[in-house]
Amino acid sequence: MRITLDKFFTVLTGLAVMCMIAALFVILGPMIYRGLGAIFFRGTVEFRKMQLAEFEHGNIEKIKQEDIQTKQARQAVYNIIDKFRNGIDAEKLTDQAKQIDRTFGKELQLQDTERERYQELRGLSRDIRDKLIEAFSSTDIEQIKKHIDFVLRYESDERFRKTSAAQYFKLAHEFAQASEKIDFEKKDLYAGELNELEDIIVKLLGPDPNGNKPVLAQKRYGAARWDQAQKLMHELFWKEQWIEQENSKTLVRIETSRAEQFAGTELEPLFAYIKDNSKKMLNPQITFYWRYFLDDSTPGHYFGGIGPEILGTLFLTLLSMVFVIPFGVISAAYLTECSSEGPVIRVIRMCINTLAGVPSIVFGLFGMAFFVLFFIPFFGGPSQGCILAGSLTLAVLTLPVMIRSSEEAIRTVPQTYKEASLALGASKFVTFVKVTLPAALPGILTGIILSLSRVAGETAPILFTAGIAIGPVPDSIFQKTRTLSYGSWDMAVSDKLAAEVPHNQYGMVVTLVLLILCLNALAIMLRSRVFKKLKGH
Amino acid sequence: MKSITVKILITFALLVSTNVIAQEKLHIEGSTTVGPVADGFAEAFKSMYPDTAITVNKSGSGTGATALIDGRCDIATMSRFMKDTEFKDAVAKGVFPVAHAIAMDGICVVVHPSNPINALTTEQVRDIYIGKITNWKQLGGPDTQIVVISRDTESGTYDTFETFIMKSQKMASNVEYVNSNPQMFARVQSTSGAVGYVGFGFVKTGVKALTVNGVKPSVQTIISGQYSLSRPLYMFTNGYPKLGSMTHKFVTFHLTEKGQEVIEDKGFVALTNY
């Protein structure tokens, strides 16, 4: 009976451990996989252009060459769209016609044309312009033909040769060609669809190379990653629609081919072209973006890395350790060595235990009220959140953990050690520093490891005391800083951009986990070395 | 081991001792909704005025107001107007908040795209949120339970929704609360019977914005006030900022062409029309 119970217990514990490991894999596995996507991915030429312009990384010559090559491949896309637009965008065409008329008028003035001739040509030019505009806004193919024929009658006219008015005929030819293939009843529909299509193309290939440079970096480049590009291309080829279904009131999602939508128009070849030449246009290459851990980012973490966040987290964590270790150890020493058990000590202990259970946001508010608004200004510092205030708050947060574990560690040091030291004539203080503390060091280090992990991952205490969403890298401890935990929170709650760059979100979280792991590993290594020293020599 | 400790100590000593370079600083604190606009402005300012160090924190409209009152920030971003108690606190401390409306935002009632319902009235929306209407069938939709989702009661978005829709009626107890616009979007996108409300910028593929009282939310209807669920977004400063100062440039940046571009890119409705 006892043996079966024992075995049962062993199996149970084994199962529990297995469950925990499985849970760890289930939670961490996908997270790490996606997080790695921030470092290993197939970067397109847009990514390299962005890196060069925003962070000055990369080979200028090579990227320039790549840019030229991809631009050549892209030109066809813009050409096809322009051609198609010529058939439907009456407003733009009208503007063009008016512009030609104006330039022609100026040209005549500059050439000092005779008064009569000037008036005649100007009148003719206006006639042509008005006919063209009429043709552009018409939806009747017969009417259009009539107007265009009228315009083209002047094509061979000597007076218009080699002047800017020759542009009229080019415009007329293009429009005639485009209008042959267009179903005029669908003109408005096409215009709407074309806008949608162009939005996707801007996201895929970047903004119009001839247009203004967008203010925000997020809009300056096309799809920087091949997986993003593929998603956009899917959107480009397939239009998502929700349609009604028989005998059910819920709508069903269907995807219709855009190529079919534009069948028979000038735009139709666009889809096949993009499909066949997407790699030439974007040139995806396997990228190992190790600078992710060093680079600054554009606001919203759309591009770039998490360098300042890592640095900020390290500063905060290590500085808070500087405060918490001495205070924690000294308090623990007092509780174990200097005081005798009594009601006062019991109350103090109870307070420490309660402190350990206080939610971290309370510490955050306390930190703001005490450190930011009172303590630091009291010593002449700025009454603003800063790294110092943040790390002090974090120190208070982990003090209970530190005290408890140091206390345990000190208590496990055999009484005989201390007695031996005292018997040799050492004072109580010297005994503590030279004998008890070194012997308790491994236990104290365990406490440090525990509080280190807690501090690095806390968001609430630094929300009001040290964290910012964007800002420069701090150059003193009286400035605010970005941190990994606050950054992850910020990405999750504020900007709509974050949803478009999930790899960056996961990347930041995974980095935080890895950073804590590294700090822990460091502390554990330190502990084992101390252990060896204690045992061996 | 000792050398590492020494190195760390030296790094910290250096950090503390480095003199802060004389540069203009601007700290912005407040709403998570307006935060992205401040981010965008800061990005634009970084290239225009590289000597200015701009920091942005997003901790909520209320925290922004408190920070301005305490003098801990230069600009408080808020998605609602200051409350009278906040004004009183401010004046008592010698701070005189001035509101700068920088953009408009529409609060859009959103449902899953598979939902055949396209339009509701404010009364119907209210009935859903107070628990009178619990099934889409009652509104002519499919026979599915309505999953009602609201923003947390601290947010400015909730404030606006409450004022315009709830008219001080209490939300039903089964209403689910989420903390941010992205969360709301994700929740509605993944739940076929859900109804919720998000800022105008979060209406994109994945959710469907409803027509409210016969008006569809769009840039035109929001800016003209036809769409009733629209609100201005604010930046508050202590007094009107000195002309030419960085603070002044920042709170008037929305009037420039670049500022308009940023606001539109961040998914809000600009007040200017370049």
Chai-1 contact restraints between the chains, C-beta under 6 A:
chainA,res_idxA,chainB,res_idxB,connection_type,confidence,min_distance_angstrom,max_distance_angstrom,comment,restraint_id
A,V215,B,A44,contact,1.0,0.0,6.0,A-B,restraint_1
A,V215,B,K258,contact,1.0,0.0,6.0,A-B,restraint_2
A,V215,B,E261,contact,1.0,0.0,6.0,A-B,restraint_3
A,V215,B,V262,contact,1.0,0.0,6.0,A-B,restraint_4
A,L216,B,G40,contact,1.0,0.0,6.0,A-B,restraint_5
A,L216,B,E43,contact,1.0,0.0,6.0,A-B,restraint_6
A,L216,B,D265,contact,1.0,0.0,6.0,A-B,restraint_7
A,K219,B,D265,contact,1.0,0.0,6.0,A-B,restraint_8
A,W242,B,P113,contact,1.0,0.0,6.0,A-B,restraint_9
A,K249,B,P116,contact,1.0,0.0,6.0,A-B,restraint_10
A,K249,B,G141,contact,1.0,0.0,6.0,A-B,restraint_11
A,K249,B,P142,contact,1.0,0.0,6.0,A-B,restraint_12
A,T250,B,S114,contact,1.0,0.0,6.0,A-B,restraint_13
A,T250,B,P142,contact,1.0,0.0,6.0,A-B,restraint_14
A,L251,B,S114,contact,1.0,0.0,6.0,A-B,restraint_15
A,L251,B,P116,contact,1.0,0.0,6.0,A-B,restraint_16
A,P299,B,D39,contact,1.0,0.0,6.0,A-B,restraint_17
A,P299,B,E43,contact,1.0,0.0,6.0,A-B,restraint_18
A,G300,B,D39,contact,1.0,0.0,6.0,A-B,restraint_19
A,Q384,B,R72,contact,1.0,0.0,6.0,A-B,restraint_20
A,L463,B,S59,contact,1.0,0.0,6.0,A-B,restraint_21
A,I468,B,T55,contact,1.0,0.0,6.0,A-B,restraint_22
A,I468,B,N57,contact,1.0,0.0,6.0,A-B,restraint_23
A,A469,B,V56,contact,1.0,0.0,6.0,A-B,restraint_24
A,A469,B,N57,contact,1.0,0.0,6.0,A-B,restraint_25
A,A469,B,K58,contact,1.0,0.0,6.0,A-B,restraint_26
A,I470,B,D39,contact,1.0,0.0,6.0,A-B,restraint_27
A,I470,B,A42,contact,1.0,0.0,6.0,A-B,restraint_28
A,I470,B,V56,contact,1.0,0.0,6.0,A-B,restraint_29
A,G471,B,T55,contact,1.0,0.0,6.0,A-B,restraint_30
A,P472,B,A53,contact,1.0,0.0,6.0,A-B,restraint_31
A,D475,B,T18,contact,1.0,0.0,6.0,A-B,restraint_32
A,S476,B,T18,contact,1.0,0.0,6.0,A-B,restraint_33
A,S476,B,V20,contact,1.0,0.0,6.0,A-B,restraint_34
A,I477,B,L15,contact,1.0,0.0,6.0,A-B,restraint_35
A,I477,B,V16,contact,1.0,0.0,6.0,A-B,restraint_36
A,K480,B,T55,contact,1.0,0.0,6.0,A-B,restraint_37
A,D490,B,K58,contact,1.0,0.0,6.0,A-B,restraint_38
A,V493,B,T32,contact,1.0,0.0,6.0,A-B,restraint_39
A,V493,B,S180,contact,1.0,0.0,6.0,A-B,restraint_40
A,S494,B,T32,contact,1.0,0.0,6.0,A-B,restraint_41
A,S494,B,G35,contact,1.0,0.0,6.0,A-B,restraint_42
A,S494,B,P36,contact,1.0,0.0,6.0,A-B,restraint_43
A,S494,B,K58,contact,1.0,0.0,6.0,A-B,restraint_44
A,D495,B,P36,contact,1.0,0.0,6.0,A-B,restraint_45
A,K496,B,G201,contact,1.0,0.0,6.0,A-B,restraint_46
A,K496,B,F202,contact,1.0,0.0,6.0,A-B,restraint_47
A,K496,B,G267,contact,1.0,0.0,6.0,A-B,restraint_48
